Amino acid sequence: MTLHSAYRRTLGVAPIRLALGGVLFAAARIGGADAGPALLAFVLGVFGIVFVIFNDPRARFLRREVEPLDWPVDAKVAPLWRQALAATLPSTVGVAALALVAVAVRPVLAALLAGVCAGLGVAALIALGRIDPSLYVDPKSDVVYRR
């Protein structure tokens, strides 16, 4: 059984999202977005997604306290690169794909989506303070374990 650390997975995906947001913003600018509107769209994307992630009213209906199971004897921890890559699916990859399509037709929209991607990275960094480093997740079953 291969487990992912909730803390390290989040820590690993944050720089990927931030860097991808920067690359997508540069692509939007190269694609024809003017500096002012592109920067405004990017900042709105960052703050908008961070606000939604931490203030989604549906979250109070989804919260359930799960008692972590004991660490399985046969468990091993996935490498950090694999954990971070798994964390990019589907949100980061989906937003990046939409941004790349938007570069050709609406570069300011691409800048907004670049901000959303970077905002996912900012949200990951903020969430690190709330994550217990002793928690591990089986990505196949979503079962939580404590080491």
N, C-alpha and C positions, 0 to 999 in steps of 0.2 A: 504494500500500500504506500503510495506516494502522497504526502501531505504538503500543503502550502501554508506558510506562516502568514497570518492575517496582517501583521505589522510589516514584515519585510516585503510582502507582495505590494502593499500600498506604497511603501518607501521606494520600491523599484520602478513602479509605473509612473510616479510623479514626474521625474525628469524626462521620461519619454513623452509624456503629454505636453509638458512645457516646451520642450525642444520642437516637437511637431507643430505646436501652435505658432511658434516663431517662424518655422519654415513655411507653413501655410500662409502666414501673414505676408512674408516676403513674396510668395507666389502671387498673392492677390495684388500686391503693389506692382509686380512685374506684369501681371495680367491687365493692368490699366486702371486700377483703383487710385484715385487721388489721395494724397497723404492725409488730409483732414478728415474726410468721410471714412476712410479706411481705419484710421486710428480710433475714431469715435465708435465705429462698429466693433472693432476689436475689444475695446474697453467695455462696451455694453455686453458683449458676449461673455467676457470673463466675469464681470460682476453679476450678470443675469443668471448664469448657470450656478455660480456659487450660492447666490440667494435662493434659487429654487431647490438646490440639493439640501440645504440646511433648514429650509422653511416649508417644505412640502407638507401640506396638511394631511395628505393620505398616509404619511409615515406613522402617525399615531395609531392608525388601524392595523398596520403591519407589524408593529413592534411586539415581539414576543421574547421573553427571556428564556433562553435555552441553557440548560445546565450542560456544560461540556463533559464529554466522556473522558475516561482515562486514556492516556497515551497507549496506542496499540503496540504490542511487542514487535511486530514485523514492520513497523512504519519507518519510512525514511523521508527526509525532507527534499523536495525538488530544488534544483539549483535556482539561484536568484533570477537569472535570465529567463528561465522557463516560467517562473511565477509571474514576473513582470509582463512577459509576452502574453500569458493567459489573461492577465488583467486588462489587456487592451481590447479584448473581445467582449461584446460587440461594439461598445460605446465609442471608444477612441477610433477604431478602424472605420466605423460607420460615419462618424462626423468628418473624419479626414477624407473619406471617399466623396461625401457630399460636397465638401469644400473644393476638392479638385475638379469636380464637375462644374461647380459654380464659378471657378476662375475664368472659364471660357465665356460664360454668358453674363454673369453678374459678379464682377470682382469685389464689389463692396460686400455682397452677401458672403463671399468666400472669406473676407476679413472678419465678418461676424462669426462665421463658423470656426475660423482660426482662434478667435477669442473663446469660443465655447470649449474647444480642445484644450487650450491653455488653462481655462477655468477649471476643467476637470482635474488638471494637475495641481492647481492651487487648492481645490477642495480636498484632494488626497493629502496634501501637506497639512492642512488644517485638521483633517480627521486623524492624523497620526497621534495627536494628544488624547484621543478617545479610545484608541485600540489597545487592548491588553496584549503585550508581546508574548505571553505564554499560550495564546490561542492559535490553533492550527485547524485548517479546513481540508476535508477531502473534496477536491473539486468535482469529482464524479457524483457524489451523493449529497454534498453540502452538510455533512455531519461535522460538528465542531468537537475538537479534542483539546485537552490541556496537557502541556508538557511540564 
